[in-house]
Amino acid sequence: MVIKVSNFGDILMSRPAGREAFLMAKAYVFKGLKADETIILDFDGIKVLAPSWADEFVCGTKNEFTNTVQCINTENPSVKASLETVLEIA
């Protein structure tokens, strides 16, 4: 399952916004997720990603589901740095 993170906006900044995005995805997007299906988070089109938003959304996804989670299109310096920070902590 590919999730276009840009569907939540292109400037992803706060912990409350990340939590809200995760809860929305959990209720609607992940509803049809199969147990063995890989979750691919596509960061194409993201201009700014804050570590707090990434922590809530990415770590929330990794903690909630047993599926493998992959991140693609992470070349943007903001996305790359935030994911490195968050995934290092997780």
Rosetta constraint file for C-alpha pairs under 8 A:
AtomPair CA 1 CA 33 HARMONIC 7.26 0.50
AtomPair CA 1 CA 37 HARMONIC 6.62 0.50
AtomPair CA 1 CA 38 HARMONIC 6.13 0.50
AtomPair CA 1 CA 39 HARMONIC 5.07 0.50
AtomPair CA 1 CA 40 HARMONIC 6.02 0.50
AtomPair CA 2 CA 39 HARMONIC 6.12 0.50
AtomPair CA 2 CA 40 HARMONIC 4.65 0.50
AtomPair CA 2 CA 41 HARMONIC 6.06 0.50
AtomPair CA 2 CA 42 HARMONIC 6.76 0.50
AtomPair CA 3 CA 39 HARMONIC 7.34 0.50
AtomPair CA 3 CA 40 HARMONIC 6.03 0.50
AtomPair CA 3 CA 41 HARMONIC 4.99 0.50
AtomPair CA 3 CA 42 HARMONIC 5.91 0.50
AtomPair CA 4 CA 41 HARMONIC 6.30 0.50
AtomPair CA 4 CA 42 HARMONIC 4.90 0.50
AtomPair CA 4 CA 43 HARMONIC 6.56 0.50
AtomPair CA 4 CA 44 HARMONIC 7.38 0.50
AtomPair CA 5 CA 9 HARMONIC 7.41 0.50
AtomPair CA 5 CA 41 HARMONIC 6.37 0.50
AtomPair CA 5 CA 42 HARMONIC 5.78 0.50
AtomPair CA 5 CA 43 HARMONIC 5.48 0.50
AtomPair CA 5 CA 44 HARMONIC 7.58 0.50
AtomPair CA 5 CA 46 HARMONIC 7.57 0.50
AtomPair CA 6 CA 10 HARMONIC 5.37 0.50
AtomPair CA 6 CA 42 HARMONIC 7.92 0.50
AtomPair CA 6 CA 43 HARMONIC 6.58 0.50
AtomPair CA 6 CA 44 HARMONIC 6.88 0.50
AtomPair CA 6 CA 45 HARMONIC 5.99 0.50
AtomPair CA 6 CA 46 HARMONIC 5.87 0.50
AtomPair CA 8 CA 12 HARMONIC 7.68 0.50
AtomPair CA 8 CA 21 HARMONIC 6.67 0.50
AtomPair CA 9 CA 46 HARMONIC 7.49 0.50
AtomPair CA 10 CA 45 HARMONIC 6.33 0.50
AtomPair CA 10 CA 46 HARMONIC 4.44 0.50
AtomPair CA 10 CA 47 HARMONIC 5.39 0.50
AtomPair CA 10 CA 48 HARMONIC 6.63 0.50
AtomPair CA 11 CA 46 HARMONIC 6.44 0.50
AtomPair CA 11 CA 47 HARMONIC 5.66 0.50
AtomPair CA 11 CA 48 HARMONIC 4.69 0.50
AtomPair CA 11 CA 49 HARMONIC 6.24 0.50
AtomPair CA 12 CA 17 HARMONIC 7.50 0.50
AtomPair CA 12 CA 18 HARMONIC 7.39 0.50
AtomPair CA 12 CA 46 HARMONIC 7.88 0.50
AtomPair CA 12 CA 48 HARMONIC 5.98 0.50
AtomPair CA 12 CA 49 HARMONIC 4.93 0.50
AtomPair CA 12 CA 50 HARMONIC 6.20 0.50
AtomPair CA 12 CA 53 HARMONIC 6.19 0.50
AtomPair CA 13 CA 17 HARMONIC 7.12 0.50
AtomPair CA 13 CA 18 HARMONIC 7.64 0.50
AtomPair CA 13 CA 48 HARMONIC 7.31 0.50
AtomPair CA 13 CA 49 HARMONIC 6.06 0.50
AtomPair CA 13 CA 50 HARMONIC 4.89 0.50
AtomPair CA 13 CA 51 HARMONIC 7.92 0.50
AtomPair CA 13 CA 52 HARMONIC 7.05 0.50
AtomPair CA 13 CA 53 HARMONIC 5.64 0.50
AtomPair CA 14 CA 18 HARMONIC 6.22 0.50
AtomPair CA 14 CA 50 HARMONIC 6.92 0.50
AtomPair CA 14 CA 52 HARMONIC 5.85 0.50
AtomPair CA 14 CA 53 HARMONIC 5.19 0.50
AtomPair CA 15 CA 19 HARMONIC 6.12 0.50
AtomPair CA 15 CA 52 HARMONIC 4.79 0.50
AtomPair CA 15 CA 53 HARMONIC 4.77 0.50
AtomPair CA 15 CA 55 HARMONIC 7.64 0.50
AtomPair CA 15 CA 56 HARMONIC 6.22 0.50
AtomPair CA 16 CA 20 HARMONIC 6.08 0.50
AtomPair CA 16 CA 53 HARMONIC 7.58 0.50
AtomPair CA 17 CA 21 HARMONIC 6.10 0.50
AtomPair CA 17 CA 53 HARMONIC 6.63 0.50
AtomPair CA 18 CA 22 HARMONIC 6.13 0.50
AtomPair CA 18 CA 52 HARMONIC 7.33 0.50
AtomPair CA 18 CA 53 HARMONIC 4.24 0.50
AtomPair CA 18 CA 54 HARMONIC 6.70 0.50
AtomPair CA 18 CA 55 HARMONIC 7.65 0.50
AtomPair CA 18 CA 56 HARMONIC 5.12 0.50
AtomPair CA 18 CA 57 HARMONIC 5.29 0.50
AtomPair CA 19 CA 23 HARMONIC 6.16 0.50
AtomPair CA 19 CA 53 HARMONIC 7.32 0.50
AtomPair CA 19 CA 56 HARMONIC 5.14 0.50
AtomPair CA 19 CA 57 HARMONIC 6.17 0.50
AtomPair CA 20 CA 24 HARMONIC 6.15 0.50
AtomPair CA 21 CA 25 HARMONIC 6.11 0.50
AtomPair CA 21 CA 57 HARMONIC 6.81 0.50
AtomPair CA 22 CA 26 HARMONIC 5.99 0.50
AtomPair CA 22 CA 56 HARMONIC 6.98 0.50
AtomPair CA 22 CA 57 HARMONIC 4.98 0.50
AtomPair CA 22 CA 60 HARMONIC 6.83 0.50
AtomPair CA 22 CA 61 HARMONIC 7.22 0.50
AtomPair CA 23 CA 27 HARMONIC 6.16 0.50
AtomPair CA 24 CA 28 HARMONIC 6.08 0.50
AtomPair CA 24 CA 29 HARMONIC 7.45 0.50
AtomPair CA 25 CA 29 HARMONIC 4.58 0.50
AtomPair CA 25 CA 30 HARMONIC 5.91 0.50
AtomPair CA 26 CA 30 HARMONIC 5.11 0.50
AtomPair CA 26 CA 31 HARMONIC 6.62 0.50
AtomPair CA 27 CA 31 HARMONIC 6.17 0.50
AtomPair CA 33 CA 37 HARMONIC 6.68 0.50
AtomPair CA 35 CA 66 HARMONIC 7.47 0.50
AtomPair CA 35 CA 67 HARMONIC 6.45 0.50
AtomPair CA 36 CA 67 HARMONIC 6.18 0.50
AtomPair CA 37 CA 67 HARMONIC 6.28 0.50
AtomPair CA 37 CA 68 HARMONIC 7.47 0.50
AtomPair CA 38 CA 67 HARMONIC 5.68 0.50
AtomPair CA 38 CA 68 HARMONIC 4.95 0.50
AtomPair CA 38 CA 69 HARMONIC 6.03 0.50
AtomPair CA 38 CA 70 HARMONIC 7.43 0.50
AtomPair CA 39 CA 67 HARMONIC 6.62 0.50
AtomPair CA 39 CA 68 HARMONIC 6.06 0.50
AtomPair CA 39 CA 69 HARMONIC 4.73 0.50
AtomPair CA 39 CA 70 HARMONIC 6.24 0.50
AtomPair CA 40 CA 69 HARMONIC 5.86 0.50
AtomPair CA 40 CA 70 HARMONIC 4.78 0.50
AtomPair CA 40 CA 71 HARMONIC 5.73 0.50
AtomPair CA 40 CA 72 HARMONIC 7.02 0.50
AtomPair CA 41 CA 69 HARMONIC 7.34 0.50
AtomPair CA 41 CA 70 HARMONIC 6.11 0.50
AtomPair CA 41 CA 71 HARMONIC 4.75 0.50
AtomPair CA 41 CA 72 HARMONIC 6.21 0.50
AtomPair CA 42 CA 71 HARMONIC 6.03 0.50
AtomPair CA 42 CA 72 HARMONIC 4.96 0.50
AtomPair CA 42 CA 73 HARMONIC 5.95 0.50
AtomPair CA 42 CA 74 HARMONIC 7.95 0.50
AtomPair CA 43 CA 71 HARMONIC 7.27 0.50
AtomPair CA 43 CA 72 HARMONIC 6.18 0.50
AtomPair CA 43 CA 73 HARMONIC 5.19 0.50
AtomPair CA 43 CA 74 HARMONIC 5.95 0.50
AtomPair CA 43 CA 79 HARMONIC 7.55 0.50
AtomPair CA 44 CA 72 HARMONIC 7.74 0.50
AtomPair CA 44 CA 73 HARMONIC 5.25 0.50
AtomPair CA 44 CA 74 HARMONIC 7.39 0.50
AtomPair CA 46 CA 76 HARMONIC 7.68 0.50
AtomPair CA 46 CA 79 HARMONIC 7.50 0.50
AtomPair CA 47 CA 76 HARMONIC 7.36 0.50
AtomPair CA 47 CA 78 HARMONIC 7.44 0.50
AtomPair CA 48 CA 78 HARMONIC 5.60 0.50
AtomPair CA 48 CA 79 HARMONIC 6.72 0.50
AtomPair CA 49 CA 53 HARMONIC 6.92 0.50
AtomPair CA 49 CA 54 HARMONIC 6.92 0.50
AtomPair CA 49 CA 78 HARMONIC 5.63 0.50
AtomPair CA 49 CA 79 HARMONIC 5.26 0.50
AtomPair CA 49 CA 82 HARMONIC 6.49 0.50
AtomPair CA 50 CA 54 HARMONIC 6.35 0.50
AtomPair CA 50 CA 78 HARMONIC 7.34 0.50
AtomPair CA 50 CA 79 HARMONIC 7.73 0.50
AtomPair CA 50 CA 82 HARMONIC 5.99 0.50
AtomPair CA 51 CA 55 HARMONIC 5.87 0.50
AtomPair CA 51 CA 82 HARMONIC 4.60 0.50
AtomPair CA 51 CA 83 HARMONIC 6.97 0.50
AtomPair CA 51 CA 85 HARMONIC 6.86 0.50
AtomPair CA 51 CA 86 HARMONIC 6.20 0.50
AtomPair CA 52 CA 56 HARMONIC 6.42 0.50
AtomPair CA 53 CA 57 HARMONIC 6.20 0.50
AtomPair CA 54 CA 58 HARMONIC 5.29 0.50
AtomPair CA 54 CA 59 HARMONIC 7.15 0.50
AtomPair CA 54 CA 82 HARMONIC 6.85 0.50
AtomPair CA 54 CA 83 HARMONIC 6.77 0.50
AtomPair CA 54 CA 86 HARMONIC 6.83 0.50
AtomPair CA 55 CA 59 HARMONIC 5.16 0.50
AtomPair CA 55 CA 60 HARMONIC 7.09 0.50
AtomPair CA 55 CA 86 HARMONIC 5.68 0.50
AtomPair CA 56 CA 60 HARMONIC 5.34 0.50
AtomPair CA 57 CA 61 HARMONIC 6.05 0.50
AtomPair CA 58 CA 62 HARMONIC 6.24 0.50
AtomPair CA 59 CA 63 HARMONIC 5.91 0.50
AtomPair CA 59 CA 86 HARMONIC 7.66 0.50
AtomPair CA 59 CA 87 HARMONIC 7.69 0.50
AtomPair CA 59 CA 90 HARMONIC 6.97 0.50
AtomPair CA 60 CA 64 HARMONIC 5.91 0.50
AtomPair CA 61 CA 65 HARMONIC 6.06 0.50
AtomPair CA 61 CA 69 HARMONIC 7.84 0.50
AtomPair CA 62 CA 66 HARMONIC 7.11 0.50
AtomPair CA 62 CA 67 HARMONIC 7.63 0.50
AtomPair CA 62 CA 68 HARMONIC 7.77 0.50
AtomPair CA 62 CA 69 HARMONIC 6.48 0.50
AtomPair CA 74 CA 79 HARMONIC 5.69 0.50
AtomPair CA 74 CA 80 HARMONIC 5.41 0.50
AtomPair CA 75 CA 79 HARMONIC 7.04 0.50
AtomPair CA 75 CA 80 HARMONIC 6.10 0.50
AtomPair CA 76 CA 80 HARMONIC 6.00 0.50
AtomPair CA 77 CA 81 HARMONIC 5.96 0.50
AtomPair CA 78 CA 82 HARMONIC 6.07 0.50
AtomPair CA 79 CA 83 HARMONIC 6.04 0.50
AtomPair CA 80 CA 84 HARMONIC 6.11 0.50
AtomPair CA 81 CA 85 HARMONIC 6.15 0.50
AtomPair CA 82 CA 86 HARMONIC 6.11 0.50
AtomPair CA 83 CA 87 HARMONIC 5.72 0.50
AtomPair CA 84 CA 88 HARMONIC 5.85 0.50
AtomPair CA 85 CA 89 HARMONIC 6.52 0.50
AtomPair CA 86 CA 90 HARMONIC 6.28 0.50
